[in-house]
Amino acid sequence: MMEPLLTGPAALDYLRKAFANHYGSDSDACNSRPLTMQWLSSVKSSEDQEWEEHRNSLFALNLSPPLELGEAFWSKQMKA
């Protein structure tokens, strides 16, 4: 099995810089990735309904949503 060359914060920093070099700054996302922004805007209104359906299907399978703490974090991020 291959071992990663970079791990931890160094790997995240490398990926962040590589992404910015390829796609442009995240502060300019509206201009550099207009189709992505258009798609995100189109699905934003159904986000709560989709998440509720996802949770209901997990409960129907007798599973609980993973990482409740992470769920709270991402919910706040997406609503901002």
NUFI-623392 format. One record per residue (C-alpha): x, y, z. Coordinates in steps of 0.25 Angstrom, whole numbers, padded with zeros to 4 digits, always signed. Layout:
% NUFI-623392
XYZ/...
% end
This chain:
% NUFI-623392
+0000+0000+0000/+0005+0014-0003/+0008+0024+0008/+0004+0038+0006/+0015+0048+0004/+0009+0059+0012/+0000+0057+0024/-0007+0066+0034/-0007+0082+0033/+0004+0081+0022/-0005+0073+0013/-0017+0082+0015/-0008+0094+0012/-0003+0088+0000/-0017+0084-0005/-0022+0098-0002/-0011+0104-0010/-0012+0095-0022/-0027+0097-0023/-0025+0112-0023/-0014+0111-0033/-0023+0103-0042/-0037+0109-0040/-0034+0123-0034/-0036+0129-0021/-0048+0125-0013/-0051+0140-0011/-0053+0141-0026/-0062+0129-0027/-0074+0136-0033/-0066+0140-0045/-0057+0128-0046/-0067+0117-0044/-0080+0123-0049/-0087+0110-0052/-0084+0104-0039/-0090+0116-0032/-0102+0115-0041/-0104+0101-0037/-0102+0103-0022/-0112+0115-0023/-0122+0106-0030/-0121+0095-0019/-0120+0104-0007/-0135+0105-0005/-0137+0090-0004/-0126+0088+0006/-0134+0086+0018/-0144+0077+0011/-0133+0068+0006/-0126+0067+0019/-0139+0063+0026/-0141+0052+0016/-0127+0047+0018/-0129+0047+0033/-0142+0040+0032/-0137+0029+0023/-0125+0027+0033/-0135+0026+0044/-0144+0016+0036/-0131+0007+0034/-0129+0008+0049/-0116+0016+0047/-0113+0030+0054/-0107+0041+0046/-0092+0041+0047/-0084+0051+0055/-0095+0059+0061/-0085+0070+0065/-0080+0071+0050/-0095+0072+0046/-0097+0084+0054/-0084+0090+0049/-0087+0088+0035/-0102+0093+0036/-0096+0106+0042/-0086+0107+0030/-0097+0104+0020/-0107+0114+0025/-0096+0125+0026/
% end
